[in-house]
Amino acid sequence: MKNKVLFALLLLGCVSANAQELTAVGAEVAANADGSIPAWNGGLEVTGTDLSDPYASESTLLRITPANYPAHKDHLTDGQIAMLQRYPDSYFINVYPTHRTAKLPESVQEAARYNARHAKLSSDGNGVEGYRGYYPFPEPNNGVEAVWNHFMRYRGGSLVRDQLQVITQANGSFSEVRIKEEVTWPENLDGYDVVEDKNVMLYARQAVLAPSRLAGNILLVHETVNQVQQPRLAWMYNAGQRRVRRAPQVAYDGPGTAADGLRTSDNADMYSGSPDRYDWTLQGKQEIYIPYNNFRLADETLSVADVASKGHVNQDLTRYEKHRVWKVVGTLKPGMRHIYSKRVLYLDEDTWQIALAEQYDNRGELWRFSEGFHVQFYYADTPWYAGEAIYDLNSSRYLIYGLLVDAQHPIKFGDRTAKSEYQPAALRRMGVK
C-alpha cells in the first residue's frame, strides 16, 4: 500500500512538472508549435493617453482572398469563408504578425486566480456563485463556463464613451446614430449594496445624441447575473413623451436600439445577456485568423465614410492575426424561442472576448456573421473593441456598433459613479429634447 501511495505521489509530481503554464485568465503562456503565435510575455507595454498604433510600420504576411482561401481554411471560420464567397471582389483578410498584447491590472488577475479555486455555476447553470470581480472560470469545464468568461471579462471597471452605430444598406449608403454610453461595474459604484445588489453584474446607460429624431431617448439597464432568477431590468426614457417606462423587450432577441432590425438585444458586445436559452458545447481550441490589434480602426481622425464600405467594413483598415481561440457552440434548447437556432462563438484565449460569431436561422442556415475588432486600450490595461460589425448575409446589409471614429474624446475608464445615477428617477432630468 505504501508503495502505491508513493507511486501516486511521484506520478502527481510528474504531471505537475509537465503541466501547461497558464496565465491568470487561463491562456497558454507558451508559443504554438511553429512559433506563429508567440509566447505571452506580459502584454503590451506602451504608455500614453491615446491609441497610437504601435505596429503601424508592419507589413502584411499574407492576404487571404476568394482565390486562395482553400489553402488557409484550417485557420478560417465558416463565417469568414461565407464573407469571402459573398463579396469576391472586395472582401479579403490581411494577416499580420501576431502580438499577444492582452494586459490586465494585477488586481483583476488576482481575482481570476481566486475564481479558479472558488467560483461555480449556480445550481440551474444560469448564474455564477462564489466569484470575485471578473473571469470566473479561467479553466472552463464546459461551454457555458466559457460564455460566462466573456460576459464577466474586465472592461476597465467603468467607462464613458461616445460611439457610433452605423447602418449600411446593400447599395452602400449608410446612416449614423451617435450614442453616449456609460457603464459601471460594482467596484466603481458608490452606494452599491452587497446584499441588495448581489445579482447585478453592471449598470449601463445609453443616451442617443443624434440624429435629431432620436436625440434625447435614453436606455437604462441593470444587467443581472442570473436572468432566469431575476430578469434584466431595463427602462426607456422617451424624449418626445417625457416619460420613463419599463423596457422588458431589451433582452434576448428583442430588437436592438435604433438598429433597423440588424441586431438583437443580445447581439450587443458580440453576445450579452443570459445564456439560458441555449445548450452550450465547448469544442476545444483552434488557431484562427481573428481581428486583433485594430488600432487603425480606432483612429479618431477617420470618418464613417472611411470605414463603412459597400457590403462590409473597409478591409484596408482591418488587421488579422493568428491566435488560439476557444470554439463554443450554442444550440437552442427544445421549447425555447429565439430567432437564432444556433450560435457559434470564437473566444480569444488571452482576453475571453468573442472575436468572431456566427448566427444561424431556424432553417439551420448561416444568417449573420459578426466580427469584434480587438484593441488593447493600453492607457487603462483594458482589452476591448474598436468596433463590432454584424453582417446580414441574406440582405447584404450590415451594422457597425461601438465605432469610435470622429469621437470627441477617447474612452474614459475607471471613474467612480453614484448608484443614484443609474436609477429610473435620474432619466427624466437627463432629457435633452
N, C-alpha and C positions, 0 to 999 in steps of 0.2 A: 504494500500500500504506500509506504514511504517513497519507494522508487517511482511509483506512478505520479505522486504529487510533485516530486522533483522534476520529472519529465514534463509535466504540465506547466510548471513554472518556467522551465527552460524554453518551452515552446512559446509561451506568452511573451517572454523576453525577446525571442527571435522575431515574433510578429510585430512587437512594439518597435524594435530597431529598424524593421523594414517598412513600417507604416508610412504612408504617404504624408509628407508635411503639408499642412493646410494653413491658409490664412485664418484670421479670426472669424471671417464670414463663410469659411468652408471651401474656398477656391484652392486648387492645386498650386503650390508655390513653384514647382519645377516647370521647366520648359517642356514642350511636347517633343516627340521622338526626333523630328527632323530640325528642330530649332526655329521653325517658322512662327511659333508662339513662344516668346521668350519667358524666362523665369520672372516672377513678380518680385520687384526689389523695393517695395515700399510705396510705390505710386509716384505721381507727378510732383516734382519739387520745383515749382515756379512761383514767384511772388508777383504781386501786382493786384490792382483792383478791377482790371478789365479782363477780356478774354482773348488777348492776342494769341495767334496761332503759333505754338512753339514748333510746329512741323511744317511751316509754310514753304520751306525750301525743298521738301521731299518730292520725289517724282514717283509716279505710279510704277508698281511692279508688274501690273497686269490689268488689262481691260477685258472684262467678260462681256461678250456681245451675243446676239441671237445666233451668230455663225459659229462661235467656238464654245458655247456653254456646255455642250455634252462632255467635253474633256474635263470640265470642272464641276460636274453636277454632284459629286460626292461632298462638296463644300457649299452647296446651294440648297435652298428650301423650295418646296413646291410653289410657294407664293412668288419667290424671285423668278423662278422659271416661267411662271404664268405671265409675269410682267414683261420678261424678255420676249415672249411669244406674242403678247398683246400689242406691244409697241416696238416692232422690229427695227424701225427706222430711227428711234430716238432714245430708247432705254438701254442703259449699259451700267456696268458695275466696275468702278475704278478701285482696284485693290492696292493698298499702300502697306508699308512695313507696319507690323503690329507693335503697339506700345500699350503696356498694361498700366494705365495712368490712374486707376482707381486708388483713392486715398481717403481715409475716414479718420475723424478725430479719435484719439485713444479712448475716450470715454465710451464712444459707440462700439469700438472693438471689444472693450471690456464687457459691455452689456451682452454682446453676441457670445462671448466666451461663457458668461453666466447662463445664457439661454440654452447653450448646447448641453448643459447639465440639468436644467430645471424646467424649461418650457415644455408644454404638452398641448395637444389638441383637447378641446372640450369634449365631453362625452358624446355629443352629437356630431362632432367633427366640423362644426360651423363656426368655431371660435378658437381662441388661444388663451391658455391659462399659465400662470407662473412665470411670465416673461418680464423682462425689463427693456424698455426703450424700443430697440429695433432688431431685426434679423432673428426671429425666434428659433429657426431651425437651420443652423449652419450646415448640418449634415442631414438632409431630409431623408426620411424613410419612404415617402410616398409623394404622389403628385400634389395633393392639397397642401402639404407642408411647404413644398417649393413655391406654390402660389402665394401662401402667406408671407414668405420672404419678400416677394415683390410688393405686396400690399404694405408691409411693415418695414420697408427699407428706409434708410436715412436720406432726408432731403433738406438738411440744414436746420432742423428744429423749428424753424418758421421761415416764411418767405413772403415777399411782396413783389409782384411783377406786373408790368404792362405787357400783354401778349395779344397776338392777333390770331383770329380764326379765319381762315381763307377758304372760301367755297369756289371751286373751279369747275366750270361746265365743260362738256365734251368738246366744244369749239375753242376752248382756251380762255374764254372770258372769265373773269373772277369778281367776287365781291368780298369785302372785308368787314369783320366785326372786331372792334377793339375792346378788350376786356381788362379791367384791373382786378387782379386776383390776389387774395390774402389767405394764407394757410398757416395755422399754428398747431403744433403738437403739444401735448400736456406739459412737457418740460419747460416751455416758454410761455405758459399761460398763467397769469396772475389770477387767483381766485379758483383755480382748479381744485376740486374736492375728490380725494382719492376714493371715497366711498360712493358718493353720488354720481361721479363721472367715470367710474372704473371701466365701463363698457364703451367709452368714447375713445376712438383712436386719434382723431384730429378734428379741428374746426376749420371750416372754409367759407369764404365769401367771394362772390364774383359780381362785379358791377359793370354793366355794359356802358362804355363811354361813347361809342359810335357804331353804326350810323344813327342819325337823329331820331329815326322812327323807333329805335330800340333803346336809346340812351336813357339811363336812369333806372332801368329794370335791374333788380338785384336778386341773386340767389344766395341763400344761406343754408349750409349743410353742417350737421353734426354727424360725422362718419362713425358709426358704431362698429365694434369688433364683431360680435355675434349678431348678425342682422336677422336671423331667424328668431332669436330670443327678443331682440329689440330692433325693429326696422330702422334703417337710416332715417334721420329726422331732417326734413327739408322744408324751407319756406321760400316763397317768392314775393317780392315787392313789385307791384305793377305801378309804374310811374304815372301812367295815364289815369288810373283809378285811385291812386294814392292809397292802396290797400295792401295789407300783408295777408297772405293765405298759405295754408299748408300745401305742400307740393309732393304728394306721395308718388307721382309719376316719375320723379327723379330717382329712378332705380332700375336695375336690370335692363330690359330692352325698351324702356321709355325713351322718347326722343331726346337727343342731346340738345342743349340750349342753343338756339339760333343756328342750327347745323344743317338746315334744309334737308333733313332726313338722311344725312350721310353718316351719322354715327348714333349709336345708342348711348344712354347714360353711362353704361358700364364699359364703353369704349374709351372713356377719358383715362389718361395716364396709361394707355395701351390696354389695360384691363383693371377695373376697380370695382369696389362694392362687396358683394358676397359671393363665395364660391359654391353655395349650397345647391344650385340647380344642375350641377354637372358632376359626373363621376370622373375623377382625375387620375390619370396614369402617368407615372414617371418612367420615361423611356430611355433614361440614361443621357450620357453626354455625347456631343458631336463637335467637330471642328468646322465652323461655318464662317463665311464672309458676312459680317454684320456691320451696320453703320456704327462707326466708332471714331471718337476724337474729331467730331464735326465742328471744329472751331470756325471754319469758314462760313458755315450756315448761321453761326451766332454773331456774325459781324453786323453791328447795329447800323452801319452805313449802307447796307443793302436795302433795296426797295422790294416790295412784294412782287413787282414785275420781274425783278431779277431772279426770284425763287420759283414763282408759280408758272411753269411751262404747260403747254398743252399735254394733257394725259397724265402728267406726273411732275414731281419736283425736278427742277433743273439739275440733272445728274452731274454737270460740270462742277457744281458746288458741293457735292457729297463726297464722303470718304468712307471706304470699307476696309476692314482689317479682319484677318483670321483670328477668331477667338473660340475658346471652349464654351459651349452653351449647354444648359440643361434643356432637353426637349420634354414638354409636358402636354398631354392630350386630354382635353375635357370633352366628354360625351354627355349630351343632355339626358338626364335621368328619365326613366319612364314616368309618365304622368305630369312631368314638369313642362312649362311653356317658355319658349324663348325663340326669337327669330333666327338665332344661330343654333343649329343642331350639333355643331362641333366647333371647338376652338383648339388650335394648335399654337402653343407658346414656346418661344425660344428665349431662355433667360441667361444673360451673361453671368458667368461664374464669379466674376470679381465684384459685381455690384448687385446681383439679383434683379436688375432691371430687365424687363421684357424688351428685347432688341427687335424681334420680328414676331408677327402674329398672323395667323390665317383663320378666317371665319367662314364657316360653311352654312349653306342654306338648308332648308328642310327636305330638299331632294338629295342632300349629301354632296352637293357640288360646291367647289370653291367660289365664294361670292366676293368677299372683301379681303384685302391684304394690307397689313399695317407695318410701318417702319418707325422705330423710335431712334432719333438721331442723337446718340450719346455724345455728351461732352462733360469733361471734368471741370466744374467751377472751382478752380484751384484757389481762388481767394477765400473760399469757405470750406475747403476739403469736402466737397459735395458732388458726387456724380448725379447727373440728371440728363434732361433732353434739351437740345437746341430747337426742338420741334418734333411733332409726330405727324405722319401722313397716313391717311386711310383711303385706299383706292377701291372704288367700286368697279369690279371687272366686267360687270354687265352693262352699265350705263356709260362708262368711260369718264365719269365724274369723280372728283376726289376732294378731300378736305385736309387742310393743314391746321393743326391745333397746337397752340403754345409757341407760335413763331415769335422770335424776338427782334426781327429786323425793324428798322425805323423806330426803335424804342427810345423813350425819353431818358431812361436811366437803366443801368444794369440791375439784375435781380438783387434784392437785398435779402440776406439771410440772417437769422439769429436774433431778430428784435423780439422783445417781450411785448405781450399784448394782454389786455384785461379780458377776462371771460365775458364781461358785460358787452363787449364789442361784438360778440358772436351770439347775441340773443335777438329774438324777433323784434323786441321793442327798439332795437338800435337801427333797424332797417329804414323805417319811415324818415327819421331825421337825416339819413344819408341821401334821400331822394334829391335828384338834380333836375327834375323836369316837372 
